[in-house]
Amino acid sequence: MKLLIPIENSGVQYWRTRTPLWELEKKGLVETRYFEARQFTVTEVSEGLKWCDAVLFRGCADTSGLDLLRKYQSLGKPCIVDQDDFTFDV
């Protein structure tokens, strides 16, 4: 599976996203392509979307994140969200 992943370079992202994916890559189970979530080019993201099978988000806790998720879905890309806290219960 080819995963496109917006990253934020946080400790949570490192441990919950990058570390497990490195192990899956070693086993040949996934291919990954990352882009900086706050600093990216349109070309970088559009090429990534053409390449990937799915988009993997680490957290999606506000309305802007939900809007972005819906945009990716509207392009026909499945989206995977790793939500480590019950943000919506607060």
N, C-alpha and C positions, 0 to 999 in steps of 0.2 A: 504494500500500500504506500502511495506517495502522499506525504502530509506537508501542507503549507502551514507555517506556524508564525504568527506575529509574536515577537518577544519584547520583554521589558527589562531584561537583565537584572532580575531580582533574585534574592535567595530562594524564595518560594518557587519561582520559575525554574531555577537551576535544579532543585531537588525533586520537584513534582513533574517536571516536563523533560528537561534535557537528560538527566541521569537515566531514567527508564528508557528513553528513546535511544540513547547510545547503546544500551544493551540489546535492544531490538534490532538496531542497525547491524551490530556485530553478527547477529544470527541471520541477517539477510531478510528480516521480516518487514522492515519499513525502509523507506528512503525519506529524508527530510530536507526541507528548504525553509530557512528562517528569513524574516525581515523585521527590521526595527519598527515596533508598533507606532512610535511617535515621529520617526524620521524615515520616510520611504519615498520612492518614486512611483508614479503611476505605472510606468513600464515594468518595474520590479514586481509589483503586485499582479498586474495583468498577465505577465509571463508565468508567474507562479500559479495563478488560477488555471491557466491553460494546461500546465504541467501536472497539477495535483489531482488526487482522487478525492481528497477531503481537506477541510481546514480545521486545525486543532487550536482551540482557545484555552488559555489557562485563566479561568475566571471570566465572568461576564456579569459584573455586579451593578451596572447602572444603565440608564436609558440609552446613552450613546453606544455602549457595548451591545445592547440588544438591537439597536438600529443597524449597527455594522453586521451583526449576525444575520439579520433578515436580508440585508443586501447580498451577502454571500450566498444565502439560500436561494434568493431569487435568480441567481445565475446558475442554479442547478447543482451547486456543490453541497454535499453533505457537510455538516458542521458537528464537531465533537467539542463539548465544553467540559473541562475539568474544574468543577466548583468545589473547593475544599472547605468552605464554610457555609453555614445556612444563612447567607446574607439576607434572603428574602423573609426570614422569620423575625428579623430585628424590628 
